[in-house]
Amino acid sequence: MNKHSSFGFIHPSFSGQIGIARVDITPPVGIYSRNWGAATHDIAESIHRPLTLNAMTISSSHEGQPLVFVEGDLCWWRSQAMFKKFQERILKEFSLNSTQLIFGLTHTHAAVTLTDDATGVPNAELTEQYLEELYLKTIQVIKESFENSQEALLEWHAGRCQLACNRDFPDPTSDSDRVICGFSPDNKADETLLVGRVTNSSGETVATLVNYACHPTTLAWDNKSISPDYIGAMRETIEANTNGALSFFMQGASGELAPRYQYVGDPEIADQHGRQLGFAALATLEYMQHPGTGMVFDHVEDSGAPLAVWKNVSREHSQIQSSRVIQAKIPLKDWPTEQELEQARVKSQDRAEEERLKRKRNVRHSVGDGTHYDLEIWGWRIGDVVFVGANTEAYSDLQIELRKRHDNLTIICMNLINGTIGYLPPEKLYDIDIYQVTQTPFDRGSLEIVINAMDELIQELIAG
């Protein structure tokens, strides 16, 4: 894409109007923040690091239709209907259509529970107030990013990071085929790291984007602090070495990926993980060419051996920008109805089981009581790069396969955008006792259907 044959090495890029902004969305101590069934507490007692909401607006020109990416230190939405109401208000405020907005969650499990039904929740008024403040701050940060818009260049490069490990671990305490959720040393993990660099007309870095697949589950049931998990220290590490340029995080296809050491209450472990990812991103940035340049062969220099001398030269950059939303019809499991799940939840005397039934009820509410679900898939083309994602938690098979099929493209894959529903595990796992299969409302073969749908969407975005 947009590659001239004379270039031996270039970064996929986009040139246009880019705006960035950040606001603080840290909730008050005392807010309901129970995201783990094993937790014995319900409310946050302290703040480890602030939670932030970042926005980036992208347009090929001042007159062009903008794309708006918002990224927040949040875990999941109670239901898809809840997010839809939130989304509609934002679209109306900025006169956007649904293809132009992607609201991504970092998926930290140490944040606020996003619910519009705080009945029975401790300090319910704080939860209700927080949700409205989240909307107001989303409007604020998008407005500020529009106001900060300037001529800029977005370039990408691929690196690697070993933070993410496979977490599908065959249970060593059981004679069954049960797979438990934790570090699995015998299974490989996708280490792909994609880093975007935004530079202004003076060549100064004004933002970085990190696309990486890894569950932020360092901090678990023993943690009583609000925290962005590893993403906070990742941002701090990158920003300290880029003159304060804001760092964004795009959660990749991390259904089975998480840090090796997790489920702790010590925030320093989360910070250690963040520094690991941050330094990997910085190493990737250091490898990148000077902004706006590519390498071309210059001449042969005889110096004992004939030496190939390359040089950096300026190059043109794509200003293509497009967006689409498609639907993939995927099969649903034969689950109990939402009402039946709620009745079971009310009867449960086990705290962890009650939490699982509540989540299952919420998922059933999102997909309805039918046999199929029309899953929305977002696709953006920004210059030479394609972004695809959905409101699911896909296994890394998704990003591995899509990048294999389009090995000449840079593809940003994103989980948990524009809502939250369930996992997308590969078909081969549906005969195994494993949480991700138990949790999801989607029946076997759903991941493969989504991969093929995204493949077609990528082809359409490139062709169009």
Secondary structure as UniProt FT lines:
FT   TURN            5..6
FT   STRAND          7..9
FT   STRAND          13..24
FT   TURN            29..30
FT   TURN            37..38
FT   STRAND          46..47
FT   STRAND          52..59
FT   TURN            62..63
FT   STRAND          67..72
FT   HELIX           80..94
FT   TURN            98..99
FT   STRAND          101..105
FT   TURN            109..110
FT   TURN            119..120
FT   TURN            122..123
FT   HELIX           124..147
FT   STRAND          150..160
FT   STRAND          164..166
FT   STRAND          168..170
FT   TURN            172..173
FT   STRAND          179..181
FT   TURN            185..186
FT   STRAND          192..200
FT   TURN            201..202
FT   STRAND          205..212
FT   TURN            221..222
FT   STRAND          225..226
FT   HELIX           230..240
FT   TURN            241..244
FT   STRAND          246..251
FT   TURN            255..256
FT   STRAND          257..259
FT   HELIX           267..287
FT   TURN            291..292
FT   STRAND          293..302
FT   STRAND          306..314
FT   STRAND          321..332
FT   HELIX           338..347
FT   HELIX           351..367
FT   STRAND          372..382
FT   TURN            383..384
FT   STRAND          385..390
FT   STRAND          393..394
FT   HELIX           397..405
FT   TURN            406..408
FT   STRAND          410..414
FT   STRAND          423..424
FT   HELIX           427..431
FT   HELIX           435..439
FT   TURN            444..445
FT   HELIX           446..463
//
